[in-house]
Amino acid sequence: MNGDDTKSVLFVCVGNTCRSQMAAAIINDRFSGRWLAVSGGITIEGERDPRTKDVLLEIGITIEMPPATNIKTYAGRKFDLIVTLADKVREPVAKLFPSTKIHHQHIEDPFRIEDIHVKELDLTRHRQARDEIIEKVISVIENC
């Protein structure tokens, strides 16, 4: 929790390449001054996925793609809420943050490693993930 009235939320997915970064950017944009969102993953590997940035730009959100962050970086930090975005991260998050309120909202992973070097990247899966985050995660934040 921050020193002021701003609440903090950690979004967690597997690799911190798409879903959790999208969710943090959307919440920081839509709830600026009320919520501060950060993101992390349980395994950090692979390259940044430029489609994450592209689909956020489509809705007017500009972000620099931060380096992937392992959730262990946040160990000991207090959050008002943690939102897990992948089924396989639920248990590791609960173990690392046993006293924090955790909400699970599975969002299908749009990232496919085999697509990373394709010149004409299809944004369909990333748009679906972004739209699902807007639909489902915003309501979680609004109800906290």
N, C-alpha and C positions, 0 to 999 in steps of 0.2 A: 504494500500500500504506500502511496506517496504521502508527503507531508501535507498537501492540500486536499481538496475534495475530489481530485482526479482518481478514478479507480484504475487498477492495472489488470491486464489480461495477457496470458501467455497462450498462443495458439501452437499446437504441436501436430506435426505429421511425421512421415517416415524420414524423408531426406532433406526437408526444409528447402525444396526447390520450387514448389508451386503453391499448394493449398494453404499452408500456414503463412507464407509470405503474402499471398493474396488477401487472406483474412485480416492480417495485421494492417496492411495498407488500407483496406476498405474501412475498417473500424477507426483507424487514426484519421481518415478523411471525414467520415460521417459523424464521428463523435469527438472531434477535437475539443480539448479542454475538459471533457467529461470522462474519457477513457484514454489510457495510454496502452497501446498494444505492441507486443514484441512476439517474435516467432522463433521456433527451434524444431529440430528433428532428433530422432533417436539414433539415426545412423547418418553420418555425413560423408557422402561419396558422390562422385560424378561432377558434372559441370552445371553451371547455372542454366536454367531453361529460359531463353529470351522471350518465349511466348507468354510467360507470366507478366512481364512488363508490357508486352503488346496489348493483351486483353484488358489490362488496367488502364492503359492510355485511351482505349476505346470509350471508357466511361469517365474520362477526365481526371484520372489519378496518375500522377507522375511520381515514379519512385526510382531511386538508384537501386540496383540489385545488390543488396548487402551479401557479404559472404555467408555461406551456410553456417548455422550455429547449432551446436549440440546442446540439448537441454541441460546437460550436466553443468554448463556454464552458469545456469540460473539457480543451481542448488543453493539453498539457504536464503534465497530471495523470497519475499512475501508477495503473493499475488492475491487479488480479490477473487479471481476466477481463472481457471485453466480450461481451455476448450480443446479436446482431442478430436482430430479430424480423420483418423484412420483407426480401424479396429485393433491393429497390432501394436499401437502405442499406448493403449489404455493401461495395461499392467505396469510397464516401466514408468509411466507418469505417476501412477498411484503410489508406487514404491518410493520415488524420489520426492514427491510432494504429498506426504500422507495426511497433512492437516489442512490442505487447501480444497476449496469447493471445485469439483471437476465436473464438467458437462461434456458428454460425448455426442458428437454429431458427425457420423461417417459421411465423407464426401469422396466420391470415386477419384482416384489418382489419375490426372490427365497425362502425367509424364511417362514417356516411353523412351528408354535409352537409345533404342535403334533409330529414333527420329531426330536426335540432337544435331546431326550434321546435314540434315536435308535442307536444301536452300529455300524451297518454297514450303514453309511450314504450315500445316493445317491447324487452324486455331479452334476447331470445333470442340474438342474435348476440354480445352482450357476455358472456352466461353461457357460451356456447361458447368464446369466446376465453379467459375466466378459467379454465375447466376444462382447456383445452388447456395453458395456462401452468402450472397446477398439475401436470398429468400429465407434461409434457415438460421444463419449465425446472427444476423442483425436482430432477429426477434429474441434470441437468447440474451443479447446485450441489453436490449430494451426492457427485458423483464427482470433484470438484476438490480 
